[in-house]
């Protein structure tokens, strides 16, 4: 099991996706939905918020682990912004295992480089 690669997941970061996920997480910070303001503050465009990034990391792992998996811990470091119009691609592999507890090393990249890197530890559920 250790060393097993997870299948790649690629997510198109459309402007609608970036805005709707920010609003769904009650994040009304303008850099996540107002292009003109984001650019005025030095950004290339609007970009994903932290909660959306974390949700996508969880989705990536649980899509592979299955619906009965229970996440115990997430340690993610944010890197470059994930701008609207880009593609966020996740890769991962199993780096530790102890019985039903597994740790996955996750990397989410965009055209600028690493957007999110870290680990997710979970218990494999029954089912």
C-alpha positions in Angstrom: 0.0 0.0 0.0 2.8 2.5 0.8 3.9 4.1 -2.4 0.6 3.6 -4.1 -0.2 6.5 -6.4 -3.6 8.1 -6.4 -5.2 8.9 -9.7 -4.8 12.5 -10.9 -7.7 14.9 -10.4 -7.9 18.1 -12.5 -10.3 20.9 -11.7 -11.0 23.8 -14.1 -11.0 27.0 -12.1 -13.7 28.9 -14.0 -14.6 32.4 -12.7 -18.0 31.1 -11.7 -16.4 28.3 -9.7 -14.0 30.6 -7.9 -16.8 33.1 -7.0 -19.5 30.6 -6.1 -17.2 28.6 -3.8 -16.0 31.7 -2.0 -19.6 32.8 -1.5 -20.7 29.3 -0.5 -18.1 29.4 2.3 -19.3 32.9 3.3 -16.0 34.5 2.3 -16.9 37.9 1.0 -13.3 39.1 0.6 -13.3 41.0 -2.7 -10.2 39.3 -4.1 -12.3 36.1 -4.5 -15.1 37.7 -6.5 -14.1 41.2 -7.8 -11.7 41.0 -10.6 -11.0 44.8 -10.8 -10.3 45.0 -7.1 -8.1 41.9 -7.1 -6.1 43.4 -9.9 -5.9 46.8 -8.1 -4.3 44.9 -5.2 -1.7 43.4 -7.4 -3.2 40.0 -8.3 -3.5 38.7 -11.8 -7.2 37.9 -11.2 -9.6 36.5 -8.6 -8.3 33.4 -6.9 -9.5 30.5 -4.8 -10.0 31.0 -1.1 -8.4 28.7 1.5 -11.6 26.9 2.4 -12.2 25.9 -1.2 -8.6 24.7 -1.5 -9.0 22.6 1.7 -12.3 21.2 0.5 -10.7 20.2 -2.8 -7.8 18.5 -1.0 -10.4 16.5 1.1 -12.4 15.6 -2.0 -9.2 14.4 -3.8 -8.4 12.0 -0.9 -11.9 10.8 -0.1 -12.7 10.2 -3.8 -9.9 7.6 -3.7 -10.4 6.4 -0.1 -14.2 5.9 -0.4 -17.3 7.2 1.4 -16.6 5.5 4.7 -13.1 7.0 5.2 -12.8 9.3 8.2 -10.3 12.1 7.9 -8.2 12.5 11.1 -5.8 15.2 10.1 -4.8 17.6 7.4 -1.5 19.5 7.2 -1.4 21.7 4.1 0.9 24.5 3.1 -0.4 27.0 0.6 1.9 28.2 -2.2 1.1 30.2 -5.3 -2.4 31.5 -5.9 -4.9 29.5 -7.9 -6.3 32.1 -10.3 -9.6 31.9 -12.2 -8.9 30.6 -15.7 -6.2 28.1 -14.6 -6.4 24.4 -13.9 -5.7 22.9 -10.5 -4.3 19.4 -10.7 -3.9 17.1 -7.7 -1.5 14.2 -7.4 -0.8 12.0 -4.4 0.6 8.9 -3.0 0.4 6.8 0.2 3.4 7.6 2.3 2.5 5.8 5.6 0.1 3.1 6.8 -0.6 1.5 10.1 -3.6 -0.9 10.0 -6.6 1.1 8.8 -4.8 4.5 9.2 -3.2 5.8 6.0 -1.4 9.0 5.2 -1.5 10.5 1.8 1.0 13.1 0.5 -0.9 15.5 -1.7 0.3 18.1 -4.2 -2.0 20.5 -6.0 -0.4 22.4 -8.9 -1.4 25.3 -11.2 0.5 26.9 -14.0 2.6 29.0 -11.6 3.7 25.9 -9.5 2.6 24.4 -6.3 -0.7 25.8 -4.9 -1.1 23.3 -2.0 1.2 20.6 -0.6 0.8 18.5 2.4 -0.6 15.3 4.0 -4.0 13.9 4.8 -4.3 11.2 7.4 -7.5 9.1 7.5 -9.0 5.9 8.8 -10.4 3.5 6.2 -14.0 2.8 7.2 -15.9 -0.4 6.9 -18.1 -1.0 3.9 
